[in-house]
Amino acid sequence: MPGDRFDALLATMKKVAGVLRDAGVPFLLAGGLASWARGGPPTEHDIDFAIAADDVERALDALSEAGLRTERPPEGWLVKAWDGDVLVDLVFHPSGLHIDDEAFERADELQVNAVRMKVMCADDILLTKLLSLTEHHLDYESVLEVSRALREQIDFDRVRERTKESPYAAAFFTLLDELGVTVP
């Protein structure tokens, strides 16, 4: 059942947040769960946390000690941990974004399923989704879903400026303009 999967994601999110916090690893809730925490639709795919590149080893060690199976995929911009069949991505080089003090300052501390944590700002959620689009992965569905659900929280002019080098982002903003999403 879809509800069971979402409940499993939330349970793992809380577990991993606690492990990272106890290990002193600063993190941001990112991706679909960050969007959900800000009022977007639920996700059933995986859990994304953004961490600084300097914290990867400490995070993997802590998660491994907590019983999660860790993995270093070849992509070079994330590492993975598995809590049973629930996937956790620890992203340290998201598309178009540096996980640094400024990213943490833009984030908000929110209560997410009874746990307080830093949640990536809506602009950064949209930016990372837009800048991950390529000619081989050009699916605007989740990007449109986030844009509509979080439109009051997104500074579309700022995101448009930060993504101006991407033809896929430019095309997406044309779509948003035509749909009236970016109109105040």
Stockholm file with secondary structure:
# STOCKHOLM 1.0

chainA/1-184         MPGDRFDALLATMKKVAGVLRDAGVPFLLAGGLASWARGGPPTEHDIDFAIAADDVERALDALSEAGLRTERPPEGWLVKAWDGDVLVDLVFHPSGLHIDDEAFERADELQVNAVRMKVMCADDILLTKLLSLTEHHLDYESVLEVSRALREQIDFDRVRERTKESPYAAAFFTLLDELGVTVP
#=GR chainA/1-184 SS CHHHHHHHHHHHHHHHHHHHHHTTCCCEEEHHHHHHHTTCCCCCSCEEEECCGGGHHHHHHHHHHTTCEEECCTTSSEEEEEETTEEEEEESSCTTCCCSHHHHHHSEEEEETTEEEEECCHHHHHHHHHHTCBTTBCCCHHHHHHHHHTTTTCCHHHHHHHTTTCHHHHHHHHHHHHHTSSCC
#=GC SS_cons         CHHHHHHHHHHHHHHHHHHHHHTTCCCEEEHHHHHHHTTCCCCCSCEEEECCGGGHHHHHHHHHHTTCEEECCTTSSEEEEEETTEEEEEESSCTTCCCSHHHHHHSEEEEETTEEEEECCHHHHHHHHHHTCBTTBCCCHHHHHHHHHTTTTCCHHHHHHHTTTCHHHHHHHHHHHHHTSSCC
//
